[in-house]
């Protein structure tokens, strides 16, 4: 994702700490208390500008959503959306997903979404892919037993790699589509990248995988 430096981002984030949570490690094991209820927690890793997470939160008020994004200059757009939507069941974290186990207790998360993750096509960058086995370890730790990952991408190479990575890890493939927008899947909420690539006529790949005991 290309982004410009936004000098106002830091202040805006600090002013909106209800939505973009500072020091998320302090809430490890206590996210239910922060939300004020014990509803399931779904996280999106690499949330970008936040269309998916805020629209999901509006559509599913009984689920708590947490968007995780590495770059301040990107998450600030998601934050603007959350502030405008003015809904209590979405929070944003400006952190690297490598820190997931410092932020969530074992089994604290009910579902993981990965949407249009950076493909990192060069072999030497494999470890940066959010479907690399080290990330699958992190998701497994924070997820409930038999928790699921829902993954969408326009990138065929990343999709093939990820299916192999999920399979080698022993994840159960529950659903797969090689053309989501021409499938019978209902209730799809588009991300920014999905809008962009599908408008260019590219098929969208999607799968749901589940951890086994
Ligand atoms: N999910 C959005 C969408 O579908 O429109 C954004 C997709 S964009 C290609 C991928 C996003 O993942 C970028 O904003 C990037 O900064 C973020 N990202 C990549 N690696 C990350 C990591 N380790 N932790 C948190 N965010 C990450």
Boltz pocket constraint, residues with backbone or C-beta under 6 A from the ligand:
constraints:
  - pocket:
      binder: B
      contacts: [[A, 1], [A, 45], [A, 46], [A, 47], [A, 48], [A, 49], [A, 68], [A, 69], [A, 70], [A, 71], [A, 74], [A, 95], [A, 96], [A, 97], [A, 98], [A, 115], [A, 116], [A, 117], [A, 118], [A, 128], [A, 191], [A, 192], [A, 193], [A, 194]]
      max_distance: 6.0
